[in-house]
Amino acid sequence: MSNTNPFAYVTAIYEKKIIHEMAGFNPYLCNHSLSNNLDTCLIANEMNVHPSLPPEAQYGFLFHAVRKGKRFGKWTKPTENPHVDTVMEFYNCSKNKALEALTVLSQRELKLMREQLDNK
C-alpha cells in the first residue's frame, strides 16, 4: 500500500486489514484519531506512553488491540472567541496578541470598540 494518507492506517486498523509498508504511518495522527472514540481512547493513550517504539510495533499493537468495527469520532475544534476580530481590527494586531488582550478587556470595553469601529 503506497498510500501516503495517514488516516488510511487508522481505517486499516478498524477494518483489520494488514499494512506492511509503514512509510506514511504517523503515530501522532493515528493516536489522535483513535482517541476520539470511547472504546479506543485508552489504547491510544497506551501508545502515547511508549512514543519511542518503532512504527511497525505501534501499528502492530494497535492492530491487535482494537476490535474490528466502524467508528466515526469527531475531531474537536477550538472554539473561536467572537470578539477576536474586533480586537484585531481595533488594535491592528495579530490573532495571538488579540487573544492575549481579550484576557484583560471587559465586555464594556469590547462594546465600545465595536461601536467605534462601526462609526468609522
N, CA, C and O atoms as CSV, one atom per row, in Angstrom:
chain,resi,resn,atom,element,x,y,z
A,1,MET,N,N,0.847,-1.175,0.000
A,1,MET,CA,C,0.000,0.000,0.000
A,1,MET,C,C,0.889,1.232,0.000
A,1,MET,O,O,1.567,1.502,0.992
A,2,SER,N,N,0.898,1.963,-1.061
A,2,SER,CA,C,1.739,3.143,-1.149
A,2,SER,C,C,0.916,4.417,-0.936
A,2,SER,O,O,1.250,5.477,-1.465
A,3,ASN,N,N,-0.144,4.303,-0.168
A,3,ASN,CA,C,-0.998,5.444,0.130
A,3,ASN,C,C,-0.330,6.295,1.206
A,3,ASN,O,O,0.017,5.782,2.269
A,4,THR,N,N,-0.149,7.571,0.948
A,4,THR,CA,C,0.509,8.435,1.918
A,4,THR,C,C,-0.485,9.063,2.893
A,4,THR,O,O,-0.080,9.822,3.773
A,5,ASN,N,N,-1.757,8.768,2.755
A,5,ASN,CA,C,-2.765,9.283,3.660
A,5,ASN,C,C,-2.606,8.626,5.025
A,5,ASN,O,O,-2.783,7.413,5.136
A,6,PRO,N,N,-2.276,9.387,6.070
A,6,PRO,CA,C,-2.054,8.778,7.383
A,6,PRO,C,C,-3.312,8.155,7.969
A,6,PRO,O,O,-3.219,7.259,8.809
A,7,PHE,N,N,-4.479,8.607,7.547
A,7,PHE,CA,C,-5.716,8.058,8.084
A,7,PHE,C,C,-6.077,6.714,7.466
A,7,PHE,O,O,-6.969,6.024,7.959
A,8,ALA,N,N,-5.393,6.338,6.394
A,8,ALA,CA,C,-5.606,5.014,5.812
A,8,ALA,C,C,-5.165,3.937,6.796
A,8,ALA,O,O,-5.711,2.834,6.796
A,9,TYR,N,N,-4.189,4.249,7.624
A,9,TYR,CA,C,-3.719,3.288,8.622
A,9,TYR,C,C,-4.763,3.093,9.721
A,9,TYR,O,O,-4.953,1.978,10.206
A,10,VAL,N,N,-5.433,4.165,10.112
A,10,VAL,CA,C,-6.494,4.062,11.113
A,10,VAL,C,C,-7.647,3.239,10.543
A,10,VAL,O,O,-8.190,2.372,11.227
A,11,THR,N,N,-8.014,3.506,9.309
A,11,THR,CA,C,-9.075,2.739,8.660
A,11,THR,C,C,-8.695,1.270,8.572
A,11,THR,O,O,-9.533,0.399,8.804
A,12,ALA,N,N,-7.445,0.987,8.241
A,12,ALA,CA,C,-6.980,-0.399,8.163
A,12,ALA,C,C,-7.034,-1.075,9.528
A,12,ALA,O,O,-7.352,-2.261,9.616
A,13,ILE,N,N,-6.731,-0.342,10.583
A,13,ILE,CA,C,-6.820,-0.899,11.939
A,13,ILE,C,C,-8.271,-1.236,12.260
A,13,ILE,O,O,-8.557,-2.311,12.787
A,14,TYR,N,N,-9.185,-0.325,11.945
A,14,TYR,CA,C,-10.604,-0.558,12.204
A,14,TYR,C,C,-11.155,-1.724,11.393
A,14,TYR,O,O,-11.979,-2.493,11.889
A,15,GLU,N,N,-10.704,-1.859,10.148
A,15,GLU,CA,C,-11.225,-2.896,9.256
A,15,GLU,C,C,-10.413,-4.187,9.302
A,15,GLU,O,O,-10.752,-5.165,8.636
A,16,LYS,N,N,-9.342,-4.186,10.089
A,16,LYS,CA,C,-8.456,-5.350,10.252
A,16,LYS,C,C,-7.814,-5.768,8.935
A,16,LYS,O,O,-7.802,-6.946,8.577
A,17,LYS,N,N,-7.279,-4.772,8.221
A,17,LYS,CA,C,-6.517,-5.026,7.001
A,17,LYS,C,C,-5.055,-4.732,7.314
A,17,LYS,O,O,-4.713,-3.627,7.736
A,18,ILE,N,N,-4.215,-5.703,7.111
A,18,ILE,CA,C,-2.799,-5.562,7.446
A,18,ILE,C,C,-2.092,-4.710,6.397
A,18,ILE,O,O,-2.271,-4.905,5.195
A,19,ILE,N,N,-1.294,-3.773,6.868
A,19,ILE,CA,C,-0.468,-2.928,6.001
A,19,ILE,C,C,0.981,-3.217,6.358
A,19,ILE,O,O,1.355,-3.154,7.529
A,20,HIS,N,N,1.788,-3.530,5.374
A,20,HIS,CA,C,3.191,-3.851,5.624
A,20,HIS,C,C,4.108,-2.643,5.442
A,20,HIS,O,O,5.180,-2.580,6.044
A,21,GLU,N,N,3.696,-1.698,4.624
A,21,GLU,CA,C,4.525,-0.530,4.352
A,21,GLU,C,C,4.201,0.578,5.360
A,21,GLU,O,O,3.068,1.055,5.413
A,22,MET,N,N,5.171,0.978,6.140
A,22,MET,CA,C,4.950,1.966,7.199
A,22,MET,C,C,5.471,3.363,6.844
A,22,MET,O,O,5.638,4.199,7.733
A,23,ALA,N,N,5.725,3.623,5.578
A,23,ALA,CA,C,6.308,4.903,5.170
A,23,ALA,C,C,5.403,6.082,5.501
A,23,ALA,O,O,5.900,7.144,5.876
A,24,GLY,N,N,4.097,5.926,5.373
A,24,GLY,CA,C,3.175,7.036,5.621
A,24,GLY,C,C,2.551,7.020,6.995
A,24,GLY,O,O,1.693,7.854,7.288
A,25,PHE,N,N,2.952,6.102,7.843
A,25,PHE,CA,C,2.362,5.977,9.174
A,25,PHE,C,C,2.815,7.124,10.065
A,25,PHE,O,O,4.013,7.356,10.229
A,26,ASN,N,N,1.862,7.836,10.636
A,26,ASN,CA,C,2.150,8.947,11.539
A,26,ASN,C,C,1.548,8.598,12.899
A,26,ASN,O,O,0.333,8.698,13.073
A,27,PRO,N,N,2.378,8.187,13.875
A,27,PRO,CA,C,1.853,7.761,15.173
A,27,PRO,C,C,0.989,8.819,15.865
A,27,PRO,O,O,-0.021,8.484,16.483
A,28,TYR,N,N,1.378,10.088,15.765
A,28,TYR,CA,C,0.608,11.136,16.422
A,28,TYR,C,C,-0.812,11.207,15.868
A,28,TYR,O,O,-1.778,11.198,16.631
A,29,LEU,N,N,-0.941,11.278,14.540
A,29,LEU,CA,C,-2.263,11.375,13.928
A,29,LEU,C,C,-3.094,10.122,14.175
A,29,LEU,O,O,-4.305,10.198,14.384
A,30,CYS,N,N,-2.439,8.982,14.150
A,30,CYS,CA,C,-3.133,7.724,14.397
A,30,CYS,C,C,-3.679,7.697,15.826
A,30,CYS,O,O,-4.847,7.375,16.041
A,31,ASN,N,N,-2.836,8.035,16.798
A,31,ASN,CA,C,-3.270,8.040,18.195
A,31,ASN,C,C,-4.336,9.099,18.440
A,31,ASN,O,O,-5.281,8.871,19.194
A,32,HIS,N,N,-4.185,10.248,17.808
A,32,HIS,CA,C,-5.174,11.313,17.965
A,32,HIS,C,C,-6.527,10.872,17.415
A,32,HIS,O,O,-7.565,11.128,18.023
A,33,SER,N,N,-6.508,10.220,16.282
A,33,SER,CA,C,-7.735,9.736,15.671
A,33,SER,C,C,-8.386,8.656,16.537
A,33,SER,O,O,-9.604,8.645,16.712
A,34,LEU,N,N,-7.580,7.765,17.068
A,34,LEU,CA,C,-8.116,6.703,17.926
A,34,LEU,C,C,-8.639,7.258,19.249
A,34,LEU,O,O,-9.550,6.681,19.841
A,35,SER,N,N,-8.084,8.350,19.710
A,35,SER,CA,C,-8.513,8.916,20.990
A,35,SER,C,C,-9.881,9.582,20.907
A,35,SER,O,O,-10.436,9.962,21.938
A,36,ASN,N,N,-10.436,9.732,19.715
A,36,ASN,CA,C,-11.746,10.356,19.544
A,36,ASN,C,C,-12.904,9.393,19.759
A,36,ASN,O,O,-14.063,9.792,19.647
A,37,ASN,N,N,-12.616,8.140,20.063
A,37,ASN,CA,C,-13.656,7.144,20.308
A,37,ASN,C,C,-13.481,6.554,21.694
A,37,ASN,O,O,-12.360,6.294,22.131
A,38,LEU,N,N,-14.585,6.344,22.381
A,38,LEU,CA,C,-14.518,5.839,23.747
A,38,LEU,C,C,-13.828,4.486,23.858
A,38,LEU,O,O,-13.040,4.267,24.778
A,39,ASP,N,N,-14.114,3.581,22.935
A,39,ASP,CA,C,-13.555,2.237,23.061
A,39,ASP,C,C,-12.097,2.119,22.632
A,39,ASP,O,O,-11.468,1.091,22.879
A,40,THR,N,N,-11.553,3.145,21.999
A,40,THR,CA,C,-10.150,3.091,21.588
A,40,THR,C,C,-9.284,4.144,22.274
A,40,THR,O,O,-8.079,4.215,22.030
A,41,CYS,N,N,-9.882,4.941,23.113
A,41,CYS,CA,C,-9.172,6.041,23.781
A,41,CYS,C,C,-8.032,5.533,24.663
A,41,CYS,O,O,-6.921,6.058,24.594
A,42,LEU,N,N,-8.291,4.530,25.481
A,42,LEU,CA,C,-7.257,4.023,26.385
A,42,LEU,C,C,-6.143,3.301,25.630
A,42,LEU,O,O,-4.988,3.311,26.057
A,43,ILE,N,N,-6.490,2.686,24.523
A,43,ILE,CA,C,-5.480,2.015,23.697
A,43,ILE,C,C,-4.541,3.057,23.089
A,43,ILE,O,O,-3.325,2.869,23.058
A,44,ALA,N,N,-5.119,4.153,22.608
A,44,ALA,CA,C,-4.304,5.241,22.049
A,44,ALA,C,C,-3.415,5.844,23.132
A,44,ALA,O,O,-2.263,6.192,22.872
A,45,ASN,N,N,-3.944,5.964,24.331
A,45,ASN,CA,C,-3.142,6.512,25.428
A,45,ASN,C,C,-1.965,5.600,25.756
A,45,ASN,O,O,-0.885,6.080,26.097
A,46,GLU,N,N,-2.165,4.313,25.657
A,46,GLU,CA,C,-1.067,3.371,25.914
A,46,GLU,C,C,0.067,3.578,24.913
A,46,GLU,O,O,1.238,3.452,25.270
A,47,MET,N,N,-0.268,3.892,23.672
A,47,MET,CA,C,0.767,4.173,22.682
A,47,MET,C,C,1.452,5.502,22.970
A,47,MET,O,O,2.638,5.662,22.681
A,48,ASN,N,N,0.717,6.459,23.539
A,48,ASN,CA,C,1.329,7.736,23.907
A,48,ASN,C,C,2.357,7.562,25.017
A,48,ASN,O,O,3.287,8.360,25.135
A,49,VAL,N,N,2.194,6.532,25.823
A,49,VAL,CA,C,3.143,6.249,26.903
A,49,VAL,C,C,4.455,5.702,26.338
A,49,VAL,O,O,5.502,5.833,26.971
A,50,HIS,N,N,4.404,5.096,25.161
A,50,HIS,CA,C,5.580,4.466,24.545
A,50,HIS,C,C,5.877,5.076,23.169
A,50,HIS,O,O,5.800,4.370,22.163
A,51,PRO,N,N,6.212,6.357,23.104
A,51,PRO,CA,C,6.417,7.004,21.804
A,51,PRO,C,C,7.685,6.554,21.076
A,51,PRO,O,O,7.817,6.773,19.872
A,52,SER,N,N,8.606,5.934,21.792
A,52,SER,CA,C,9.872,5.561,21.162
A,52,SER,C,C,9.799,4.232,20.405
A,52,SER,O,O,10.768,3.842,19.754
A,53,LEU,N,N,8.681,3.544,20.481
A,53,LEU,CA,C,8.545,2.289,19.735
A,53,LEU,C,C,8.591,2.565,18.235
A,53,LEU,O,O,8.112,3.604,17.782
A,54,PRO,N,N,9.160,1.650,17.467
A,54,PRO,CA,C,9.163,1.848,16.010
A,54,PRO,C,C,7.738,1.789,15.451
A,54,PRO,O,O,6.865,1.166,16.054
A,55,PRO,N,N,7.499,2.431,14.309
A,55,PRO,CA,C,6.148,2.467,13.732
A,55,PRO,C,C,5.528,1.083,13.538
A,55,PRO,O,O,4.324,0.911,13.730
A,56,GLU,N,N,6.339,0.104,13.163
A,56,GLU,CA,C,5.813,-1.251,12.950
A,56,GLU,C,C,5.243,-1.819,14.249
A,56,GLU,O,O,4.191,-2.458,14.245
A,57,ALA,N,N,5.945,-1.581,15.361
A,57,ALA,CA,C,5.490,-2.077,16.652
A,57,ALA,C,C,4.227,-1.345,17.099
A,57,ALA,O,O,3.308,-1.960,17.639
A,58,GLN,N,N,4.183,-0.041,16.877
A,58,GLN,CA,C,2.997,0.719,17.254
A,58,GLN,C,C,1.786,0.270,16.450
A,58,GLN,O,O,0.711,0.045,17.005
A,59,TYR,N,N,1.965,0.142,15.145
A,59,TYR,CA,C,0.867,-0.308,14.292
A,59,TYR,C,C,0.423,-1.715,14.687
A,59,TYR,O,O,-0.775,-1.991,14.752
A,60,GLY,N,N,1.375,-2.599,14.949
A,60,GLY,CA,C,1.045,-3.970,15.347
A,60,GLY,C,C,0.241,-4.008,16.632
A,60,GLY,O,O,-0.739,-4.746,16.735
A,61,PHE,N,N,0.651,-3.218,17.612
A,61,PHE,CA,C,-0.087,-3.176,18.870
A,61,PHE,C,C,-1.510,-2.681,18.638
A,61,PHE,O,O,-2.470,-3.293,19.105
A,62,LEU,N,N,-1.641,-1.567,17.912
A,62,LEU,CA,C,-2.965,-1.004,17.661
A,62,LEU,C,C,-3.829,-1.966,16.855
A,62,LEU,O,O,-5.019,-2.119,17.130
A,63,PHE,N,N,-3.233,-2.607,15.870
A,63,PHE,CA,C,-3.958,-3.549,15.029
A,63,PHE,C,C,-4.571,-4.677,15.860
A,63,PHE,O,O,-5.723,-5.056,15.647
A,64,HIS,N,N,-3.803,-5.206,16.798
A,64,HIS,CA,C,-4.279,-6.346,17.587
A,64,HIS,C,C,-5.099,-5.933,18.803
A,64,HIS,O,O,-5.866,-6.744,19.321
A,65,ALA,N,N,-4.960,-4.703,19.270
A,65,ALA,CA,C,-5.682,-4.272,20.466
A,65,ALA,C,C,-7.072,-3.707,20.160
A,65,ALA,O,O,-7.972,-3.792,20.996
A,66,VAL,N,N,-7.251,-3.135,18.977
A,66,VAL,CA,C,-8.528,-2.508,18.629
A,66,VAL,C,C,-9.437,-3.545,17.986
A,66,VAL,O,O,-9.033,-4.266,17.073
A,67,ARG,N,N,-10.681,-3.609,18.481
A,67,ARG,CA,C,-11.655,-4.526,17.890
A,67,ARG,C,C,-12.106,-4.017,16.519
A,67,ARG,O,O,-12.107,-2.812,16.263
A,68,LYS,N,N,-12.485,-4.943,15.647
A,68,LYS,CA,C,-12.958,-4.581,14.319
A,68,LYS,C,C,-14.295,-3.848,14.445
A,68,LYS,O,O,-15.142,-4.210,15.261
A,69,GLY,N,N,-14.463,-2.829,13.634
A,69,GLY,CA,C,-15.722,-2.091,13.617
A,69,GLY,C,C,-15.544,-0.694,13.047
A,69,GLY,O,O,-14.444,-0.142,13.020
A,70,LYS,N,N,-16.662,-0.139,12.592
A,70,LYS,CA,C,-16.628,1.220,12.046
A,70,LYS,C,C,-16.821,2.203,13.186
A,70,LYS,O,O,-17.658,2.004,14.066
A,71,ARG,N,N,-16.042,3.254,13.156
A,71,ARG,CA,C,-16.127,4.293,14.180
A,71,ARG,C,C,-16.076,5.651,13.499
A,71,ARG,O,O,-15.364,5.850,12.515
A,72,PHE,N,N,-16.840,6.565,14.041
A,72,PHE,CA,C,-16.894,7.906,13.470
A,72,PHE,C,C,-16.684,8.930,14.579
A,72,PHE,O,O,-17.627,9.595,15.007
A,73,GLY,N,N,-15.458,9.050,15.033
A,73,GLY,CA,C,-15.129,10.032,16.066
A,73,GLY,C,C,-14.921,11.399,15.435
A,73,GLY,O,O,-14.238,11.528,14.419
A,74,LYS,N,N,-15.507,12.405,16.036
A,74,LYS,CA,C,-15.348,13.761,15.506
A,74,LYS,C,C,-14.120,14.414,16.110
A,74,LYS,O,O,-13.845,14.262,17.301
A,75,TRP,N,N,-13.389,15.136,15.290
A,75,TRP,CA,C,-12.231,15.880,15.751
A,75,TRP,C,C,-12.731,17.126,16.460
A,75,TRP,O,O,-13.592,17.844,15.952
A,76,THR,N,N,-12.185,17.369,17.626
A,76,THR,CA,C,-12.574,18.582,18.347
A,76,THR,C,C,-11.853,19.767,17.721
A,76,THR,O,O,-10.675,19.693,17.369
A,77,LYS,N,N,-12.575,20.833,17.596
A,77,LYS,CA,C,-12.015,22.044,17.017
A,77,LYS,C,C,-12.084,23.143,18.064
A,77,LYS,O,O,-13.057,23.232,18.813
A,78,PRO,N,N,-11.064,23.973,18.120
A,78,PRO,CA,C,-11.092,25.041,19.122
A,78,PRO,C,C,-12.239,26.005,18.852
A,78,PRO,O,O,-12.513,26.362,17.706
A,79,THR,N,N,-12.900,26.416,19.919
A,79,THR,CA,C,-13.982,27.381,19.759
A,79,THR,C,C,-13.374,28.770,19.609
A,79,THR,O,O,-12.426,29.135,20.304
A,80,GLU,N,N,-13.927,29.506,18.712
A,80,GLU,CA,C,-13.403,30.830,18.388
A,80,GLU,C,C,-14.145,31.878,19.212
A,80,GLU,O,O,-15.374,31.866,19.280
A,81,ASN,N,N,-13.407,32.766,19.824
A,81,ASN,CA,C,-13.993,33.868,20.567
A,81,ASN,C,C,-14.540,34.877,19.552
A,81,ASN,O,O,-13.810,35.297,18.654
A,82,PRO,N,N,-15.809,35.271,19.679
A,82,PRO,CA,C,-16.402,36.177,18.684
A,82,PRO,C,C,-15.802,37.585,18.690
A,82,PRO,O,O,-16.008,38.347,17.745
A,83,HIS,N,N,-15.067,37.934,19.738
A,83,HIS,CA,C,-14.510,39.279,19.842
A,83,HIS,C,C,-13.088,39.399,19.290
A,83,HIS,O,O,-12.528,40.495,19.256
A,84,VAL,N,N,-12.506,38.291,18.864
A,84,VAL,CA,C,-11.118,38.315,18.375
A,84,VAL,C,C,-10.970,39.255,17.187
A,84,VAL,O,O,-10.032,40.050,17.130
A,85,ASP,N,N,-11.892,39.162,16.244
A,85,ASP,CA,C,-11.797,40.013,15.048
A,85,ASP,C,C,-11.901,41.491,15.397
A,85,ASP,O,O,-11.212,42.326,14.812
A,86,THR,N,N,-12.767,41.807,16.353
A,86,THR,CA,C,-12.920,43.206,16.784
A,86,THR,C,C,-11.617,43.740,17.349
A,86,THR,O,O,-11.174,44.829,16.981
A,87,VAL,N,N,-10.997,42.971,18.250
A,87,VAL,CA,C,-9.741,43.400,18.877
A,87,VAL,C,C,-8.631,43.488,17.839
A,87,VAL,O,O,-7.829,44.421,17.865
A,88,MET,N,N,-8.581,42.519,16.920
A,88,MET,CA,C,-7.560,42.547,15.871
A,88,MET,C,C,-7.686,43.810,15.024
A,88,MET,O,O,-6.693,44.471,14.718
A,89,GLU,N,N,-8.913,44.128,14.653
A,89,GLU,CA,C,-9.135,45.303,13.812
A,89,GLU,C,C,-8.872,46.600,14.584
A,89,GLU,O,O,-8.258,47.529,14.058
A,90,PHE,N,N,-9.334,46.652,15.814
A,90,PHE,CA,C,-9.192,47.874,16.621
A,90,PHE,C,C,-7.728,48.195,16.900
A,90,PHE,O,O,-7.300,49.339,16.742
A,91,TYR,N,N,-6.963,47.191,17.313
A,91,TYR,CA,C,-5.556,47.419,17.658
A,91,TYR,C,C,-4.595,47.128,16.504
A,91,TYR,O,O,-3.392,47.363,16.628
A,92,ASN,N,N,-5.116,46.620,15.382
A,92,ASN,CA,C,-4.295,46.258,14.234
A,92,ASN,C,C,-3.159,45.319,14.672
A,92,ASN,O,O,-1.976,45.597,14.475
A,93,CYS,N,N,-3.572,44.205,15.270
A,93,CYS,CA,C,-2.596,43.251,15.810
A,93,CYS,C,C,-2.895,41.837,15.325
A,93,CYS,O,O,-3.904,41.600,14.661
A,94,SER,N,N,-2.020,40.911,15.658
A,94,SER,CA,C,-2.172,39.512,15.258
A,94,SER,C,C,-3.232,38.825,16.115
A,94,SER,O,O,-3.684,39.363,17.126
A,95,LYS,N,N,-3.608,37.650,15.694
A,95,LYS,CA,C,-4.618,36.875,16.414
A,95,LYS,C,C,-4.124,36.508,17.817
A,95,LYS,O,O,-4.888,36.566,18.781
A,96,ASN,N,N,-2.855,36.133,17.928
A,96,ASN,CA,C,-2.299,35.770,19.237
A,96,ASN,C,C,-2.328,36.958,20.188
A,96,ASN,O,O,-2.674,36.802,21.359
A,97,LYS,N,N,-1.971,38.137,19.703
A,97,LYS,CA,C,-1.991,39.346,20.535
A,97,LYS,C,C,-3.430,39.701,20.925
A,97,LYS,O,O,-3.684,40.147,22.044
A,98,ALA,N,N,-4.368,39.498,19.990
A,98,ALA,CA,C,-5.770,39.789,20.285
A,98,ALA,C,C,-6.302,38.849,21.363
A,98,ALA,O,O,-7.035,39.278,22.254
A,99,LEU,N,N,-5.937,37.578,21.288
A,99,LEU,CA,C,-6.359,36.623,22.314
A,99,LEU,C,C,-5.778,36.991,23.667
A,99,LEU,O,O,-6.436,36.844,24.697
A,100,GLU,N,N,-4.549,37.468,23.662
A,100,GLU,CA,C,-3.906,37.926,24.893
A,100,GLU,C,C,-4.648,39.129,25.463
A,100,GLU,O,O,-4.898,39.191,26.667
A,101,ALA,N,N,-5.003,40.085,24.606
A,101,ALA,CA,C,-5.696,41.287,25.039
A,101,ALA,C,C,-7.084,40.968,25.587
A,101,ALA,O,O,-7.561,41.641,26.500
A,102,LEU,N,N,-7.728,39.951,25.036
A,102,LEU,CA,C,-9.068,39.584,25.494
A,102,LEU,C,C,-9.100,39.123,26.950
A,102,LEU,O,O,-10.149,39.161,27.593
A,103,THR,N,N,-7.959,38.692,27.464
A,103,THR,CA,C,-7.930,38.240,28.852
A,103,THR,C,C,-8.071,39.394,29.840
A,103,THR,O,O,-8.421,39.177,31.000
A,104,VAL,N,N,-7.801,40.616,29.392
A,104,VAL,CA,C,-7.875,41.776,30.296
A,104,VAL,C,C,-8.983,42.764,29.921
A,104,VAL,O,O,-9.287,43.660,30.708
A,105,LEU,N,N,-9.581,42.626,28.763
A,105,LEU,CA,C,-10.629,43.559,28.336
A,105,LEU,C,C,-11.982,43.156,28.917
A,105,LEU,O,O,-12.305,41.971,29.005
A,106,SER,N,N,-12.763,44.153,29.310
A,106,SER,CA,C,-14.108,43.892,29.832
A,106,SER,C,C,-15.115,43.893,28.680
A,106,SER,O,O,-14.804,44.305,27.562
A,107,GLN,N,N,-16.311,43.427,28.978
A,107,GLN,CA,C,-17.378,43.419,27.972
A,107,GLN,C,C,-17.729,44.841,27.554
A,107,GLN,O,O,-18.034,45.094,26.389
A,108,ARG,N,N,-17.686,45.761,28.501
A,108,ARG,CA,C,-17.982,47.171,28.210
A,108,ARG,C,C,-16.954,47.733,27.223
A,108,ARG,O,O,-17.315,48.419,26.267
A,109,GLU,N,N,-15.690,47.442,27.457
A,109,GLU,CA,C,-14.629,47.929,26.563
A,109,GLU,C,C,-14.771,47.330,25.166
A,109,GLU,O,O,-14.549,48.018,24.169
A,110,LEU,N,N,-15.135,46.070,25.093
A,110,LEU,CA,C,-15.333,45.416,23.794
A,110,LEU,C,C,-16.500,46.050,23.045
A,110,LEU,O,O,-16.448,46.240,21.830
A,111,LYS,N,N,-17.554,46.373,23.792
A,111,LYS,CA,C,-18.715,47.015,23.171
A,111,LYS,C,C,-18.343,48.391,22.627
A,111,LYS,O,O,-18.750,48.758,21.525
A,112,LEU,N,N,-17.571,49.149,23.399
A,112,LEU,CA,C,-17.121,50.472,22.944
A,112,LEU,C,C,-16.228,50.365,21.703
A,112,LEU,O,O,-16.330,51.184,20.790
A,113,MET,N,N,-15.366,49.368,21.676
A,113,MET,CA,C,-14.512,49.148,20.494
A,113,MET,C,C,-15.361,48.879,19.267
A,113,MET,O,O,-15.127,49.453,18.203
A,114,ARG,N,N,-16.359,47.996,19.417
A,114,ARG,CA,C,-17.209,47.629,18.283
A,114,ARG,C,C,-17.962,48.856,17.773
A,114,ARG,O,O,-18.079,49.069,16.566
A,115,GLU,N,N,-18.470,49.659,18.706
A,115,GLU,CA,C,-19.206,50.877,18.312
A,115,GLU,C,C,-18.285,51.834,17.569
A,115,GLU,O,O,-18.667,52.406,16.548
A,116,GLN,N,N,-17.078,52.006,18.080
A,116,GLN,CA,C,-16.129,52.928,17.444
A,116,GLN,C,C,-15.756,52.441,16.036
A,116,GLN,O,O,-15.620,53.245,15.113
A,117,LEU,N,N,-15.594,51.134,15.879
A,117,LEU,CA,C,-15.277,50.584,14.557
A,117,LEU,C,C,-16.448,50.711,13.593
A,117,LEU,O,O,-16.252,50.931,12.398
A,118,ASP,N,N,-17.659,50.573,14.107
A,118,ASP,CA,C,-18.850,50.683,13.257
A,118,ASP,C,C,-19.082,52.114,12.790
A,118,ASP,O,O,-19.663,52.339,11.728
A,119,ASN,N,N,-18.628,53.082,13.586
A,119,ASN,CA,C,-18.811,54.501,13.236
A,119,ASN,C,C,-17.757,55.018,12.270
A,119,ASN,O,O,-17.861,56.155,11.809
A,120,LYS,N,N,-16.764,54.235,11.955
A,120,LYS,CA,C,-15.695,54.674,11.045
A,120,LYS,C,C,-16.226,54.812,9.654
A,120,LYS,O,O,-15.483,55.172,8.742
